Amino acid sequence: MNAEGPTTSQPRRRVGVNAGHHTYKWWALSCTSLGMLLATINSGTLIIALPALERSLHTSLLQLVWVILSYMIASTVLVLSAGRLSDLFGRKRAYIAGFVIFALASLGAGFAGTATELIVWRVVQGIGGSLLFANAPAIVTDAFPNRQLGVAMGTNTMIAAVGLVLGPVLGGALVAISWQWVFWFNVPLSVAGAVWAAMVLREIGRRDVQRGLDPLGSLTFLVGLTGFVLAISRGGLSGWNDPVVIAGFAAAAVLLPLFVVIEGHQRAPMLDLAMFRNRLFSAACAAAFLNGLSRFALMFVFVFYFQGPEGDSAIVAGLKLTPLALGMLIASPFAGVIADRRGSRGLATAGMLLSAAGLALMTTLGVASAYWQAGLWLFAVGVGSGMFNSPNTAAMMGAVQPQRRGVAAGARTLITNSGAVISIAFVLAVITAAVPQPVLFAIFSGLARGLSVQQLDPFITNMHQALWILAGVSVAGAAVCVVRPSEMKGGAMSPAPVTVA
């Protein structure tokens, strides 16, 4: 050492480990878990705040529902393009961009002065969400060996369940301050996610530089799905002979089949139909669609059931919804471990059947039913969902080639979210049918405490009809799980890798 100090400098220590290190997979999982936590907390806080939004912004029922649907449609339609971008330019960059866009959109949403402004900001949030949703499963699948995918996906699902537990309760507390904090709360969490991902993620996925984007396919699917969802959600309120409803169904009838034709002839399709030649992947996708269709509208329905006919405050309604998430929280990690050892088919089937039973038992609920019944059935559906989600996702992602995991993760999210979007729109159409408008506004704004049992009876009857249909869809999902191929022992997927056209 000379008078000026050491002649050699020590390299600056980085947070995390190199991609080849045996613990890197857990660092990567911490990043995707933070993204899942953000997404699920945002969903839970916003849903519990819907009655407050209706009162504060003086929204129509259709606008209120589209605060939810606009985000879901944007993230659904763009998720495959987001997956393509990650395959082309790297998953780390795309994932960090998702956090940044989500933070900016959440900040703007809190300053919205009208329902229209809020819906626009929700679309921007959907852009950020698509980048997160498309990359989280791909990052995990790149980092973990196939034999541990069930544990990894189960951990992500467990974290999502934590977010679902916290979201409604937190939403109730934030609404007590002001509805704007439901969005502003996302900002520090998003910034933390972007910083953490920048520090610990490494680019290890193989990039697919031979395929570009598919603007024609994206536009066709966007207009077709939006038309279909708009027609369903508006039809129950305005009547099925409404010109907008007819035009929406017509657009869907033409453009959604056209989308499939376009994708089959594109050199770089938005949705690579070649992936569906793998029977395991295609069956798991079909089951994921039916799971989203059967389960996603449940929290939407019960927010209005608790704050409407039951007359609960936002924070009490949030607490009452926690059994759904607790069921997922308990079941998901165990399901992941079991799936790694014994395969996912039996677990996924049992999970769908348990969810179906819980949905069917919910039809016994009425005005002033004892809460233990609603709590028990919500818990059963949550356990069933936890049993299904992580094994099904692990099977799906493990069935594709490494360089196609970005677009495969996007396909998974597109299919699941399409089911979820249709689920909310369909349930809205069912539960609003033949219910007088003043009663509907009282229920959806959380001001139904003074209504009589006779006035609330049409809403309860419609809710039961919707639940029976969702239970039937869940049974159909179980049937799809039964007939799909099984994985090989040790968590490896069945042979016959996907052929890339």
KAHURA-V164084 format. One record per backbone hydrogen bond with DSSP energy under -0.5 kcal/mol. CO is the residue of the C=O (numbers start at 1). NH is the residue of the N-H. E is the energy in kcal/mol with one decimal. If there is no record, write none. Layout:
BEGIN
[[CO NH E] [CO NH E]]
END
This chain:
BEGIN
[[2 5 -1.7] [5 2 -1.2] [18 21 -1.6] [21 24 -1.5] [23 26 -1.1] [23 27 -1.3] [24 28 -2.7] [25 29 -2.1] [26 30 -1.6] [27 31 -1.3] [28 32 -2.0] [29 33 -2.4] [30 34 -1.5] [31 35 -1.7] [32 36 -2.3] [33 37 -2.4] [34 38 -2.2] [35 39 -2.3] [36 40 -2.4] [37 41 -2.3] [38 42 -2.3] [39 43 -1.8] [40 44 -2.4] [41 45 -2.8] [42 46 -1.9] [43 47 -2.2] [44 48 -1.8] [45 49 -0.9] [46 50 -0.5] [47 50 -1.2] [49 53 -2.3] [50 54 -2.5] [51 55 -1.8] [52 56 -2.5] [53 57 -2.8] [54 58 -0.8] [54 59 -0.6] [60 64 -2.3] [61 65 -2.1] [62 66 -2.0] [63 67 -1.1] [64 67 -0.6] [64 68 -0.6] [65 68 -0.9] [65 69 -2.4] [66 70 -2.3] [67 71 -0.5] [68 72 -1.7] [69 73 -3.1] [70 74 -2.2] [71 75 -2.5] [72 76 -2.1] [73 77 -3.0] [74 78 -2.1] [75 79 -0.9] [78 82 -2.6] [79 83 -2.1] [80 84 -2.3] [81 85 -2.5] [82 86 -2.0] [83 87 -1.9] [84 88 -2.0] [85 89 -3.2] [86 90 -1.8] [87 208 -1.7] [90 94 -1.5] [91 95 -2.6] [92 96 -2.4] [93 97 -2.3] [94 98 -1.7] [95 99 -1.6] [96 100 -2.1] [97 101 -2.6] [98 102 -2.2] [99 103 -2.2] [100 104 -2.2] [101 105 -2.5] [102 106 -2.2] [103 107 -2.1] [104 108 -2.2] [105 109 -2.6] [106 110 -1.5] [107 111 -0.6] [108 111 -1.1] [109 112 -1.4] [114 118 -2.0] [115 119 -2.4] [116 120 -2.0] [117 121 -2.2] [118 122 -2.1] [119 123 -1.7] [120 124 -1.7] [121 125 -2.4] [122 126 -2.0] [123 127 -1.4] [124 128 -1.7] [125 129 -2.9] [126 130 -2.3] [127 131 -1.4] [128 132 -1.6] [129 133 -3.2] [130 134 -2.3] [131 135 -0.9] [132 136 -2.2] [133 137 -0.7] [135 139 -3.0] [136 140 -2.2] [137 141 -2.5] [138 142 -2.4] [139 143 -1.7] [140 144 -2.2] [145 148 -2.0] [146 149 -1.3] [148 152 -2.2] [149 153 -3.1] [150 154 -2.3] [151 155 -2.2] [152 156 -2.2] [153 157 -2.5] [154 158 -2.3] [155 159 -2.5] [156 160 -2.3] [157 161 -2.1] [158 162 -1.9] [159 163 -2.2] [160 164 -2.1] [161 165 -2.1] [162 166 -2.7] [163 167 -3.1] [164 168 -0.9] [165 169 -0.8] [166 170 -3.4] [167 171 -3.2] [168 172 -2.2] [169 173 -1.8] [170 174 -2.9] [171 175 -2.6] [172 176 -1.2] [173 177 -0.7] [174 177 -1.0] [174 178 -2.6] [178 181 -1.3] [179 182 -1.6] [180 183 -1.4] [180 184 -2.3] [181 185 -1.7] [183 186 -1.5] [184 187 -1.2] [184 188 -0.6] [185 189 -0.8] [186 190 -2.6] [187 191 -2.5] [188 192 -2.3] [189 193 -2.0] [190 194 -2.3] [191 195 -2.4] [192 196 -2.5] [193 197 -2.4] [194 198 -2.1] [195 199 -1.6] [196 200 -2.3] [197 201 -1.9] [202 204 -1.0] [207 209 -0.9] [208 211 -0.5] [214 218 -2.4] [215 219 -2.5] [216 220 -2.2] [217 221 -2.3] [218 222 -2.5] [219 223 -2.4] [220 224 -2.2] [221 225 -2.9] [222 226 -2.3] [223 227 -2.4] [224 228 -2.0] [225 229 -2.7] [226 230 -2.7] [227 231 -2.2] [228 232 -2.1] [229 233 -2.8] [230 234 -2.4] [231 235 -2.0] [232 236 -1.1] [234 237 -0.9] [234 238 -3.2] [235 239 -1.8] [239 242 -1.3] [242 246 -2.4] [243 247 -2.6] [244 248 -2.3] [245 249 -2.3] [246 250 -2.3] [247 251 -2.6] [248 252 -2.2] [249 253 -2.6] [250 254 -1.7] [251 255 -3.1] [252 256 -1.9] [254 258 -1.3] [255 259 -2.3] [256 260 -1.4] [257 261 -1.9] [258 262 -2.9] [259 263 -2.5] [260 264 -1.5] [261 265 -0.7] [262 265 -1.3] [262 266 -1.0] [266 269 -0.5] [270 272 -0.6] [271 273 -1.0] [272 275 -1.6] [273 276 -1.2] [274 277 -1.7] [275 278 -1.3] [277 279 -0.7] [278 282 -2.5] [279 283 -2.4] [280 284 -2.3] [281 285 -2.1] [282 286 -2.1] [283 287 -2.3] [284 288 -2.2] [285 289 -2.3] [286 290 -2.1] [287 291 -2.3] [288 292 -2.4] [289 293 -2.3] [290 294 -2.1] [291 295 -1.9] [292 296 -1.6] [295 298 -1.7] [296 299 -0.6] [296 300 -0.6] [297 301 -2.5] [298 302 -2.4] [299 303 -2.0] [300 304 -1.2] [301 305 -1.8] [302 306 -2.7] [303 307 -2.2] [304 308 -1.5] [305 310 -2.2] [306 312 -2.8] [307 448 -0.5] [308 311 -1.1] [313 317 -2.7] [314 318 -2.2] [315 319 -2.0] [316 320 -2.2] [317 321 -1.1] [319 322 -1.1] [321 324 -1.3] [321 325 -0.8] [322 326 -2.7] [323 327 -2.2] [324 328 -1.3] [325 329 -2.8] [326 330 -2.3] [327 331 -2.3] [328 332 -2.5] [329 333 -0.6] [330 334 -0.6] [331 335 -2.6] [332 336 -2.3] [333 337 -2.0] [334 338 -2.5] [335 339 -2.5] [336 340 -1.8] [337 341 -1.1] [338 342 -3.1] [339 343 -2.0] [344 348 -2.7] [345 349 -2.1] [346 350 -2.5] [347 351 -2.6] [348 352 -2.0] [349 353 -2.1] [350 354 -2.5] [351 355 -2.2] [352 356 -2.2] [353 357 -2.2] [354 358 -2.3] [355 359 -2.5] [356 360 -2.3] [357 361 -2.3] [358 362 -1.2] [360 363 -1.4] [361 364 -1.7] [362 365 -1.8] [366 369 -1.5] [370 373 -1.3] [370 374 -0.9] [371 375 -3.0] [372 376 -2.2] [373 377 -2.4] [374 378 -2.4] [375 379 -2.0] [376 380 -2.1] [377 381 -2.2] [378 382 -2.2] [379 383 -2.6] [380 384 -2.4] [381 385 -2.5] [382 386 -2.4] [383 387 -2.3] [384 388 -1.4] [385 389 -2.9] [386 390 -0.8] [388 392 -2.2] [389 393 -2.6] [390 394 -2.3] [391 395 -2.3] [392 396 -2.2] [393 397 -2.8] [394 398 -2.1] [395 399 -0.5] [396 399 -0.8] [397 400 -1.0] [399 498 -0.6] [401 404 -1.9] [402 405 -1.4] [404 408 -2.1] [405 409 -2.7] [406 410 -1.8] [407 411 -2.3] [408 412 -2.3] [409 413 -2.2] [410 414 -2.9] [411 415 -2.4] [412 416 -2.6] [413 417 -3.0] [414 418 -2.1] [415 419 -1.8] [416 420 -1.9] [417 421 -3.1] [418 422 -2.3] [419 423 -2.0] [420 424 -2.1] [421 425 -2.2] [422 426 -2.9] [423 427 -2.6] [424 428 -2.4] [425 429 -1.9] [426 430 -2.1] [427 431 -2.9] [428 432 -1.5] [429 433 -0.6] [430 433 -0.8] [432 435 -1.5] [434 436 -0.5] [436 440 -2.2] [437 441 -2.7] [438 442 -1.8] [439 443 -2.3] [440 444 -3.0] [441 445 -1.4] [442 447 -3.1] [443 446 -1.2] [448 451 -1.8] [452 456 -1.8] [453 457 -1.3] [454 458 -0.5] [456 460 -2.0] [457 461 -2.7] [458 462 -2.3] [459 463 -2.4] [460 464 -2.2] [461 465 -2.0] [462 466 -2.4] [463 467 -2.2] [464 468 -2.3] [465 469 -2.0] [466 470 -2.4] [467 471 -2.4] [468 472 -2.0] [469 473 -2.2] [470 474 -2.1] [471 475 -1.9] [472 476 -2.0] [473 477 -2.0] [474 478 -1.9] [475 479 -1.9] [476 480 -1.8] [477 481 -2.0] [478 482 -2.0] [479 483 -1.5] [480 484 -0.7] [481 484 -0.6] [488 491 -0.9] [489 492 -0.7] [492 488 -1.7] [498 500 -0.5] [499 501 -0.6]]
END
